[in-house]
Amino acid sequence: MAVSYKKLFKLMIDKDMKRKDLIKKTGLSYATIAKLENGDNVQMEVLERICREFKCQLNDIAEIVFEK
């Protein structure tokens, strides 16, 4: 089982937001953004900051991917 953040990056594209814009608005680091891009684990605080910025729910930015 893994977590995918593809929904987050699609949302960023839809809102014409670049990584540097997300970093500036949320205070996240480049390393944290890289973790999201790679599907690595991040703290709930990171996801909360992103949800606050986009005024959305967790399922709007992430989804569980079950391995076959």
LOKOLSE-731425 format. One line per 8 residues: number of its first residue (from 1); for each residue x, y, z of N, C-alpha, C. Coordinates in steps of 0.02 Angstrom, whole numbers, always signed. Each point is the difference from the previous one (the first is absolute). Last residue first. Example, Ala and Ser with C-alpha at 12.3 -4.5 7.8 and 13.67 -1.06 7.14 Angstrom:
# LOKOLSE-731425
2) +642/-112/+354/+42/+59/+3/-39/+55/+37 ~ +15/-286/-4/-45/+59/+0/+45/+60/+0
***
This chain:
# LOKOLSE-731425
68) -48/-237/-303/-31/-63/-20/+43/-59/+17 ~ -30/+253/+122/+43/-41/-42/-37/-65/-17 ~ -109/+246/+62/+10/-68/+24/+41/-39/-51 ~ -32/+268/+71/+6/-44/-58/+18/-69/+27 ~ -117/+245/+95/+34/-62/+16/+0/-43/-63 ~ -6/+277/+7/-41/-61/-3/+44/-60/+15 ~ -17/+301/+5/+35/-64/+7/-49/-58/-6 ~ -65/+233/-17/+70/+6/-17/+39/-67/+3
60) -237/+33/+51/+8/+42/-59/+73/+4/-23 ~ -75/-113/+200/-12/-41/-59/+2/+41/-65 ~ +26/+108/+215/+56/-44/-16/-11/-40/-64 ~ -132/+230/+14/+6/-58/+44/+59/-43/-22 ~ -27/+279/-36/-25/-65/-24/+8/-53/+53 ~ +85/+243/-45/-68/-5/+29/-34/-64/-25 ~ +231/+80/-40/-47/-13/-54/-73/-3/+24 ~ +175/+41/+158/+14/+45/-56/-51/-9/-56
52) -8/-146/+185/-20/+67/+20/+10/+49/-58 ~ +76/-219/-29/-73/+2/+0/-26/+69/+19 ~ +232/-39/+15/-21/+0/-70/-77/+6/-4 ~ +95/-23/+213/+18/+65/-29/-24/+6/-72 ~ -26/-209/+107/-46/+49/+27/+14/+70/-29 ~ +146/-177/-51/-63/-7/-36/-52/+51/+24 ~ +203/-6/+116/+13/+20/-70/-65/-3/-40 ~ -2/-83/+219/+3/+73/+0/+11/+27/-70
44) +11/-233/+45/-68/+24/-9/-2/+76/-1 ~ +224/-123/-80/-38/+10/+62/-69/+27/-17 ~ +127/-159/-175/+9/+67/+26/-43/+6/+63 ~ +109/-202/-186/-40/+20/+58/+17/+72/+20 ~ +30/-70/-259/+27/-19/+65/-46/+23/+56 ~ -8/+28/-251/-48/-42/+35/+25/-25/+67 ~ +102/+156/-165/+22/-70/-2/-48/-47/+36 ~ -38/+236/-7/+7/-21/-70/+18/-73/-6
36) -7/+99/+214/-68/-7/-28/+3/-24/-71 ~ +203/+49/+104/-30/-60/+30/-70/-12/-28 ~ +109/+198/-62/+30/-58/-34/-28/-65/+28 ~ -61/+198/+106/-33/-4/-65/+27/-60/-39 ~ +106/+49/+200/-67/-26/+12/-39/-7/-64 ~ +211/+100/-9/+8/-71/+16/-69/-32/+12 ~ +17/+234/-31/+8/-35/-63/+5/-76/+11 ~ -132/+134/+188/+67/+1/-29/+0/-36/-68
28) -208/+144/+127/+31/-66/-6/+69/+7/-33 ~ -174/+173/+45/+60/-3/+41/+34/-68/-1 ~ -203/+96/-120/-8/-47/+55/+60/-3/+47 ~ -13/+144/-198/-65/+8/+34/-7/-45/+61 ~ +197/-10/-141/-7/+68/+27/-63/+7/+42 ~ +36/-201/-117/+50/+7/+53/-8/+68/+34 ~ -128/-41/-190/-25/-41/+55/+47/+7/+61 ~ +68/+102/-199/-58/+35/+27/-28/-37/+61
20) +173/-100/-124/+27/+56/+40/-57/+42/+30 ~ -53/-179/-148/+26/-24/+63/+23/+57/+45 ~ -185/+71/-174/+64/-36/-5/+22/-23/+70 ~ -251/+61/-118/+46/+10/+56/+62/-43/-10 ~ -230/+30/-117/+59/+33/-28/+50/+18/+54 ~ -207/-131/+19/+2/+67/+30/+61/+40/-24 ~ -33/-224/-73/-65/+32/-12/-1/+72/+25 ~ +188/-134/+46/-2/+17/-71/-65/+38/-15
12) +23/-86/+216/+47/+56/-10/-1/+22/-73 ~ -124/-190/+54/-32/+60/+28/+45/+61/-9 ~ +90/-207/-56/-52/+19/-50/-36/+64/+23 ~ +153/-94/+147/+36/+32/-55/-48/+18/-58 ~ -88/-114/+189/+28/+64/+21/+31/+36/-59 ~ -74/-220/-30/-56/+47/+4/+23/+70/+19 ~ +152/-181/+3/-13/+24/-68/-57/+51/-1 ~ +115/-135/+182/-17/+71/+5/-12/+30/-69
4) -3/-258/+134/+15/+38/-61/-25/+72/+10 ~ +75/-230/+159/-40/+61/-6/+23/+36/-63 ~ -2/-277/+69/+38/+62/-5/-47/+59/-5 ~ +25/-289/+51/-43/+58/+0/+45/+62/+0
***
